[in-house]
């Protein structure tokens, strides 16, 4: 009998079995382990890529949502901008900030004992600007700041109620910002660039100072701060643009609304 082999007698016959073929060789075991390891690495790689992609999509979705919320808030405020009689700076805007007056929901609070009218904060001044702060040795933009200051009327003798019981119109020149202890409202720290331009009925202007608001305001937002070597016009990152029609300003000219109709918002 040859070494390494055996004979089994069954039913008058003989079955020959080679003992050398009864187990895996070392090469086969190593090859199987290598294949399993490779498949596991591939599966983990795809899982990690899918997880990273999901995180990027969620982050981008949140970023766009924040930008849209800021743009919606700006749009709602700008559309309520109103000129104040006697105030030549009811609307003041520059490339990176804007300040204007708008009406609130407050109502007159009553009459004084001497017949003067005491009016609550029915007009507010709203401003938008970027907030900067230190980052090591550099100064960086931290986010967008929105402040709102009520304008109160100082009681003045000689202004009495009309026969119907309503207050006589007040001269807005007596309006003055009322003191407030409310802290500034930081809308978001994810929007770190803002730029305004103002439509005058024929062209875009970089600034606006007038009693009457402009017919339209262009708002450009970005999530990255403006580099030191760049200007607002050459902002190198992704921009979110919206054109807001201001009803109080568009009412000045009949052709302003038509000229702005071609400027479709992109956000």
Secondary structure, 3 states (H helix, E strand, C coil): CCCCEEEEEECCEEEEEEHHHCCCCHHHHHHHHHHHHHHHHHHHHHHHHHHHHHHHHHHHHHHHHHHHHHHHHHHHHHHCECCCCCCCCCEEECCCCEEEEEECCCCCCEECCCCCEECCCCEEEEEEEEEEEEECCEEEEEEEEEEEEEEEECCCCCCCECCCCCECCCCHHHEEECCCCCCCEEEECCCCEEEEEEECCCCEECCEEECCCCCEEEEEEECCCCCCCCCHHHCCCCCEEEEEECHHHHCCCCCHHHHHCCCCCCC
